[in-house]
């Protein structure tokens, strides 16, 4: 057999093999499209300052991604235990007791409740819990507030941390306001 014949046989076998591979989908690897990572659409920050007679302070970050807002907070100077953690309707912390921030953000005029209950204020975030040293971390992702325009926007509103635990009882207050800060881009 001469070289041309051998080359022709190798070429024909190669074409046949490629045609076979192309016709057997179970042997070809599937292409899996990976969705792009979620993009942070907006970010806002809060510096929490102590009210008169308090030592509580900290910071809060809000990151909106695809209609959901991730809330991350770090605090110090708290008494050990749970403390009410809310967004208030007015971004004004100028009064010594932070009463200038008014009540919880509640554009839907609903009852106060836990953030995972069907009925609650847009500003109801539950509690932040301090350890034995008075430090607290908080993280939650919600879909009932936003960083864009609209009734549930928290921009320019206040974050307030209370002395007592929020037990979601409508007949009882969650105590003195310990820290306050305004949400800003």
N, C-alpha and C positions, 0 to 999 in steps of 0.2 A: 504494500500500500504506500502510495506516495504522500508527501507532506500535504498537498492540497486536499486530498481525500480525508486525511486525519483532521485537518483544520475544519473542513466542511462538516464532518461528523460531530466534532466538538461544538461547532456553532449551532448545529441543529439540536443537539442535546441541551445546550444552554437555553435556546429559545423555548424548547419544549418544557424545560424545568421552570422557567419564568412564567410561561403560560399556565402551568399547573398551579404554581404558587398564587397567581393572581385569581384563579378560579376557586380556591378553597378558603372562604372567608373565616372558617373556624380556626384556621391556622395563622391568620394575619392579626397582628395586634390591633385592638380597638383604640381609637383616639378618644380620650376622655377630655372634654373641655372643662377647664377649671374656671369657675366664676371669678371675676376680679374681686380683690379684697374690698370690703366696704370702705367707703370714703367718709371721713369726718367732714360733715357739712358746715358745722359751726361749733365754736368753743367759747365758753364764758367762764369767768372766774369770780370768786368772792373771797375777800379777806374778812374774817370774822373777828370783831373787836369786842372786848369785855364791856358789859354795861357797868354802871356805877356799883361798886362793892363786889364785883366778880373778878375772877382771874382767868376765866375761860376765853380761849382764842383759838384760831385755826384758819383753815382755808378749805374751799370747796371748788371743784371743777365740774363743769357741765359740758358734755360732748354729744352733739346731735349727729346721728348716723342713720340714714334711711328711715326717718320718722320715729326713731327711738332715742331717748336721752339717757346717757350714762352719767350718774352722779357719783363723785368720789370726794370724800371728806376726810380730813385729818384734824384732830383737835387735841388740846391739852388744857390743864387747869380745871377739869371737871371733877365733881365728886364721883366716886365709883358707882356704877350702876347705869340705868337707862335714863335718857333725857329726850324729851320731845324735840323733834327736828322738823321744821316746817318752812315753807315759802309763804311770806306774808305779802299782802296786796299793795303796800306802798314801800318804795325803796327809800325810806327815810329812817335812819338810825340816830337822829340828832338828839332825841330826848334821853335823859340819863338812864331810863328804864327800858328804852327801845319801844315804848308804847306808840311812838310816832309811826311805826311800821304797820299799825292797825292790825286787822285780823288776818286769818289764813286766806290765801288766794283762793277764791271760790266763784269763778265766772259763771258756773252752771247753777248756782244757788242750791247746792245739794247739802246733805247732812255730812257732818264730820265722820270720818271712819278710817280704818286701816287702808294703806295704799293698795292692798290686794283685794279689798272688798268691792262689791259692785257699786256701792255708793260711798263717795268720799270727796273731799275738796281737792282741787288740783294741787293745792299746797300741802296736802297731807303726805308726808314722807315717812311717818312712823317714828322710830327712835334711833338714837345713836347711843352706843353702850361704851362707857368708860371702864378701863381696867383699874386695878388697885392703885396705880400711880396717877390716875386721872387722865390717861391718854385714851383716845378713841379713834377708830377707823370706821368708815362707812362706805359701802358701795352698793348701788342699786341701778337697774336699768328700767325705765318706764316709758310708756307711750302716751301718757295723759298730759304732758307739758311739752313745750317747744321753745326753741331759741329764735324762732322767726316771728313775724307779725301774726297777730291773732289773739283771741281771748285767753288762750292758755299759754301765751308767751310769758316767760319768767324774766326776760330782760328788763332791767330797771326795778325789779322787785327786790324784797329783802329776804335773806335767810335768817331765821331766828332759832336759837337753841334754848330750851327751857330747863329749869331746875329739876322738874319732876318727870317721871315716865308718862308718856301719852298712852293711856289705857283705852282710848277711844270712847270713853263714857261721855255722853253729851252733857250730863249734869255737873261735870267737874272740870275745873281748869287744870292745866298741866304746869302751873306754877310760874314763878318769877322768870323773867327773860334774862338769860346769862350772857348771851353773845348775839351780835347782830352784824350783818354786812350786806352790801348792795351788789346784786348780780350785774356784771359788766362784761362786754365783749373784750 
